[in-house]
Amino acid sequence: MPARRLPSWAWVTGLTAAALVMVAVLAVRAERGPQPTASARPEPSASASAKPSASPEESKPAAVPDGSGTGRRIVYSLDQRRVWLVDASDASRRSFTVWPGTVSPSPGTYTVGTRREAATGTDGVEIEHIVYFTVESGVNIAFSNAVDGSSPPPPASGVQTGGIRMRMADGDAVWEFGTAGTTVAVVD
C-alpha cells in the first residue's frame, strides 16, 4: 500500500499554529524584558520655525503634572501643550511641547492601542510614528510627527484633526516609548 500524503490544508494549519505559538512565546518574553526609555534630553529641532513655542521655558525641564498617575506612562497636558515620557520610577525622561489637533481628548487615563509606521494625516500631511490612544467625537487621537519635520498647517475650516504633532526627534522618542499597552494620562 503506498504512503498517504497529508493534504496541503493540514500543512498550512500546522505551520500557522506553530507560528502563533512562537509569536505568543516571544511576546511573553518581550513583556518580561526591559522596557524602552527615551533619552533624558530632547534633541534640537530640525528648524527654528518648527518650534511650537519660542519661550525660554523650553530649556528648563517642566515638572510632571500632579494627578497624572504613577509608574511608566506618557503624560499629555492640554493646557501646557506638553508631553512627558515618565519611567517606572516616576522620573520624567523627556518633556517637550506639541501642536494639538482641533479635537482634544478628554482628561483621563487611556492605553496605547494601535501603532502605525506612516500614513497621511487628515490635514493631508505625510506623518509617521503614529501612536493611537483614544477616539473623541469620532476622531482618532494619536501622537505623530510630520515626515518632513514641519509643523502642521492650519486646518481647513471645519476639518477635525486628532493628531498631536511633535518634532521628529520627539516623535521617535514617543514611538520607542509608547508601545502597545503603555498608559497615556491626559490632564488639563
C-alpha positions as CSV (number, residue, x, y, z in Angstrom):
1,M,0.0,0.0,0.0
2,P,1.5,3.4,-1.0
3,A,2.1,6.1,1.7
4,R,-0.6,8.7,2.0
5,R,0.3,12.3,1.7
6,L,-1.2,14.9,4.1
7,P,-3.4,17.4,2.3
8,S,-1.9,20.9,1.9
9,W,-4.5,22.5,4.2
10,A,-3.2,20.2,7.1
11,W,0.3,21.5,6.5
12,V,-0.8,25.1,6.4
13,T,-2.9,24.7,9.5
14,G,0.0,23.1,11.4
15,L,2.6,25.7,10.3
16,T,0.2,28.5,11.2
17,A,-0.4,27.0,14.7
18,A,3.3,26.7,15.3
19,A,3.9,30.3,14.2
20,L,1.2,31.6,16.5
21,V,2.7,29.6,19.5
22,M,6.2,31.2,18.7
23,V,4.7,34.7,18.5
24,A,3.0,34.2,21.9
25,V,6.2,32.9,23.4
26,L,8.2,35.9,22.1
27,A,5.5,38.3,23.2
28,V,5.7,37.0,26.7
29,R,9.5,37.1,26.8
30,A,9.4,40.7,25.4
31,E,6.9,41.8,28.0
32,R,9.1,40.5,30.8
33,G,12.3,42.1,29.4
34,P,13.5,45.7,30.0
35,Q,11.1,48.4,28.7
36,P,12.5,51.1,26.4
37,T,13.2,54.5,27.7
38,A,13.6,57.8,25.9
39,S,16.7,59.9,26.1
40,A,16.8,62.3,29.0
41,R,17.4,65.4,26.9
42,P,15.4,66.5,23.9
43,E,17.4,66.9,20.7
44,P,17.2,70.3,19.0
45,S,14.5,70.7,16.4
46,A,15.2,70.4,12.7
47,S,14.5,74.1,12.1
48,A,13.8,77.1,14.2
49,S,10.4,77.6,12.6
50,A,9.3,74.1,13.6
51,K,9.2,75.0,17.3
52,P,5.6,75.3,18.7
53,S,6.9,77.7,21.4
54,A,9.9,80.1,21.5
55,S,9.7,80.6,25.2
56,P,12.9,80.2,27.3
57,E,10.9,77.6,29.3
58,E,11.8,75.1,26.6
59,S,15.3,74.7,28.1
60,K,14.1,74.1,31.6
61,P,12.6,70.7,32.3
62,A,8.9,71.0,33.2
63,A,7.6,69.1,36.2
64,V,5.3,66.2,35.6
65,P,1.8,67.4,36.4
66,D,0.2,66.3,39.7
67,G,-2.6,63.9,39.3
68,S,-1.1,62.2,36.2
69,G,-0.8,58.8,37.9
70,T,2.2,56.8,38.8
71,G,4.5,54.4,37.0
72,R,5.6,54.2,33.4
73,R,3.4,56.4,31.3
74,I,3.0,59.1,28.7
75,V,1.5,62.3,30.2
76,Y,-0.2,64.9,27.9
77,S,-1.2,68.3,29.3
78,L,-3.9,70.0,27.3
79,D,-3.3,73.4,28.9
80,Q,0.5,73.3,28.6
81,R,0.5,71.6,25.2
82,R,3.3,69.4,26.5
83,V,4.1,65.7,26.7
84,W,6.2,63.9,29.3
85,L,7.7,60.4,29.0
86,V,7.8,59.1,32.5
87,D,9.6,55.9,33.5
88,A,8.6,53.3,36.1
89,S,10.3,55.2,38.9
90,D,8.1,58.3,38.1
91,A,11.1,60.2,36.7
92,S,10.5,62.3,33.6
93,R,12.8,61.0,30.9
94,R,11.8,63.6,28.3
95,S,9.4,66.5,28.0
96,F,8.5,68.6,25.0
97,T,5.8,70.9,23.6
98,V,3.4,69.7,20.9
99,W,0.9,71.1,18.4
100,P,-2.5,69.7,19.3
101,G,-5.2,68.9,16.7
102,T,-8.6,70.6,16.6
103,V,-10.2,67.8,18.6
104,S,-8.7,67.2,22.1
105,P,-9.0,64.0,24.2
106,S,-11.0,64.3,27.4
107,P,-8.8,64.3,30.6
108,G,-8.4,60.7,31.8
109,T,-6.3,57.6,31.5
110,Y,-6.0,55.7,28.2
111,T,-3.9,52.9,26.8
112,V,-1.8,52.9,23.6
113,G,-3.6,50.5,21.2
114,T,-2.8,50.6,17.6
115,R,0.5,52.0,16.2
116,R,1.2,52.7,12.6
117,E,4.6,53.5,10.9
118,A,3.3,56.0,8.4
119,A,0.1,57.5,6.9
120,T,-1.4,60.7,5.6
121,G,-2.9,62.9,8.3
122,T,-6.4,64.3,7.9
123,D,-4.7,67.6,7.1
124,G,-3.0,65.9,4.0
125,V,0.5,65.9,5.6
126,E,2.6,62.7,5.4
127,I,3.1,61.6,9.0
128,E,5.0,58.8,10.8
129,H,5.3,57.1,14.2
130,I,1.6,57.3,14.8
131,V,0.6,56.1,18.3
132,Y,-3.1,55.9,18.8
133,F,-4.7,56.0,22.3
134,T,-8.4,57.1,22.0
135,V,-11.3,58.3,19.9
136,E,-13.0,61.6,20.7
137,S,-16.2,62.7,18.8
138,G,-15.5,60.0,16.2
139,V,-11.9,61.3,15.6
140,N,-8.9,59.2,16.3
141,I,-6.5,60.8,18.7
142,A,-2.8,60.0,18.3
143,F,0.7,61.2,18.7
144,S,2.7,61.7,15.4
145,N,5.2,63.7,13.6
146,A,5.4,65.0,10.0
147,V,7.8,63.1,7.8
148,D,9.4,66.3,6.7
149,G,9.7,67.7,10.2
150,S,7.3,70.6,9.6
151,S,4.7,72.0,12.0
152,P,1.2,71.2,10.9
153,P,-0.6,73.7,8.7
154,P,-3.7,75.5,10.0
155,P,-6.6,73.1,9.3
156,A,-9.1,73.9,6.6
157,S,-12.3,75.4,8.1
158,G,-14.4,72.7,9.7
159,V,-11.8,69.9,9.4
160,Q,-11.4,67.9,12.6
161,T,-7.9,66.7,13.3
162,G,-6.9,64.5,16.2
163,G,-3.2,64.4,15.6
164,I,-1.0,65.6,18.4
165,R,2.1,66.6,16.3
166,M,5.6,66.9,17.6
167,R,9.1,67.4,16.2
168,M,10.8,64.4,14.5
169,A,13.1,63.6,17.4
170,D,10.2,63.7,19.9
171,G,8.2,61.5,17.5
172,D,11.0,59.0,17.5
173,A,11.1,59.0,21.3
174,V,7.3,58.5,21.7
175,W,7.4,55.7,19.1
176,E,10.1,53.9,21.1
177,F,8.5,54.6,24.5
178,G,4.8,54.2,23.6
179,T,4.5,50.5,22.9
180,A,1.1,48.8,22.8
181,G,-0.4,48.8,26.3
182,T,1.5,51.9,27.5
183,T,-0.6,54.2,29.8
184,V,-1.4,57.7,28.5
185,A,-2.6,60.2,31.1
186,V,-4.3,63.2,29.7
187,V,-4.6,66.1,32.2
188,D,-5.8,69.7,31.9
